[in-house]
Amino acid sequence: MNMRMRKLVGLFILLTWLGIYCIFAVGLAVLILPNAHWFVELLYYATAGMAWIFPVRYLFVWMNRPDPA
Protein backbone atom coordinates (compact mmCIF):
# COMPACT_ATOMS: atom_id res chain seq x y z
CA MET A 1 0.00 0.00 0.00
CA ASN A 2 1.48 3.35 -0.95
CA MET A 3 1.61 6.37 1.33
CA ARG A 4 -1.32 8.09 -0.35
CA MET A 5 -3.61 5.11 0.22
CA ARG A 6 -2.37 4.72 3.82
CA LYS A 7 -3.23 8.36 4.50
CA LEU A 8 -6.70 7.94 3.02
CA VAL A 9 -7.37 4.79 5.07
CA GLY A 10 -5.84 6.47 8.12
CA LEU A 11 -8.19 9.43 7.71
CA PHE A 12 -11.25 7.19 7.88
CA ILE A 13 -9.83 5.24 10.83
CA LEU A 14 -9.08 8.51 12.63
CA LEU A 15 -12.55 9.95 12.05
CA THR A 16 -14.18 6.71 13.22
CA TRP A 17 -11.93 6.57 16.29
CA LEU A 18 -12.69 10.18 17.23
CA GLY A 19 -16.43 9.64 16.93
CA ILE A 20 -16.38 6.53 19.08
CA TYR A 21 -14.00 8.12 21.59
CA CYS A 22 -16.15 11.26 21.94
CA ILE A 23 -19.28 9.23 22.58
CA PHE A 24 -17.43 7.12 25.14
CA ALA A 25 -15.84 10.13 26.91
CA VAL A 26 -19.11 12.05 27.17
CA GLY A 27 -21.03 8.92 28.23
CA LEU A 28 -18.47 8.23 30.95
CA ALA A 29 -18.71 11.84 32.13
CA VAL A 30 -22.49 11.59 32.38
CA LEU A 31 -22.13 8.46 34.51
CA ILE A 32 -19.40 9.59 36.89
CA LEU A 33 -19.77 13.39 36.99
CA PRO A 34 -23.48 14.19 37.28
CA ASN A 35 -23.11 16.47 40.32
CA ALA A 36 -19.42 17.23 40.20
CA HIS A 37 -17.91 20.62 40.84
CA TRP A 38 -17.20 22.65 37.68
CA PHE A 39 -13.44 22.42 38.25
CA VAL A 40 -13.56 18.62 38.39
CA GLU A 41 -15.51 18.62 35.12
CA LEU A 42 -12.95 20.99 33.61
CA LEU A 43 -10.11 18.65 34.61
CA TYR A 44 -11.95 15.62 33.25
CA TYR A 45 -12.75 17.19 29.88
CA ALA A 46 -9.24 18.64 29.54
CA THR A 47 -7.74 15.20 30.22
CA ALA A 48 -10.22 13.39 27.99
CA GLY A 49 -9.68 16.01 25.29
CA MET A 50 -5.95 15.25 25.16
CA ALA A 51 -6.02 11.50 25.84
CA TRP A 52 -7.25 10.54 22.36
CA ILE A 53 -3.92 11.42 20.81
CA PHE A 54 -1.88 8.70 22.55
CA PRO A 55 -3.40 5.71 20.69
CA VAL A 56 -3.49 7.71 17.45
CA ARG A 57 0.26 8.32 17.40
CA TYR A 58 0.76 4.75 16.15
CA LEU A 59 -1.69 5.45 13.33
CA PHE A 60 0.28 8.58 12.40
CA VAL A 61 3.53 6.61 12.36
CA TRP A 62 1.95 4.01 10.08
CA MET A 63 0.45 6.64 7.79
CA ASN A 64 3.76 8.49 7.36
CA ARG A 65 5.95 5.44 6.81
CA PRO A 66 7.85 5.83 3.54
CA ASP A 67 6.92 3.72 0.57
CA PRO A 68 9.04 0.61 0.01
CA ALA A 69 11.66 1.04 -2.67
N, C-alpha and C positions, 0 to 999 in steps of 0.2 A: 504494500500500500504506500503510495507516495505521500509526501508531506501535505499536499493540498487536500487529499481525501481524508487524511488523519485529522486535519483541522476542521473539516466539515463534520465528520463523525463526532469529533470532540465537542463541537459547538452544540450538537443535539444532546449529547450526554450531559454537558454542563447545564443546559437549560432544564433538562429533566431533573437533574440532581438538585438544582436550586429550587424548583417548584416543590419537590418532595420535602426538601430540607425546611423550607419556609412553613409548609403546612405542619410538619412535625414540631418545629420550634414554637410556633404560635399555639398549637394544641397543648404542648407541654406547659407553656406559660399559663394557659387557661386553667390547667389542672392544678399546678402547684403555686400559682401566684394570684388567687382570686382577690384576696384582701391584703396584699402586701403593700408596704410603704412604697412611695414613688421612687425612692432612691434604689431600693432593691430591684424594682422593675427596670430601672435604668441600667443597673449593673448586669442584669440578666440579658436584656436585649442588646447591650453593647457586646457582651461576651458571645452571645448566639450570633450576632451580626458579623463577628470576625471568625468564628469557629468553622464556618463552611469552607474556608480557604485551605485548611490543612489537608483534607482528603483530596482536594482538587489539584494540589501541586503535582501529584503523580500523573494526573491527566495532562497537565501542561508540559511536563517533561516528555511524555509520550508523544504529544502533538508536535513538539518542536524538535524531535529527534531527526537528524539529517537522513536524507534518502540514502539507501545503500548504493554503492558505486556500481 
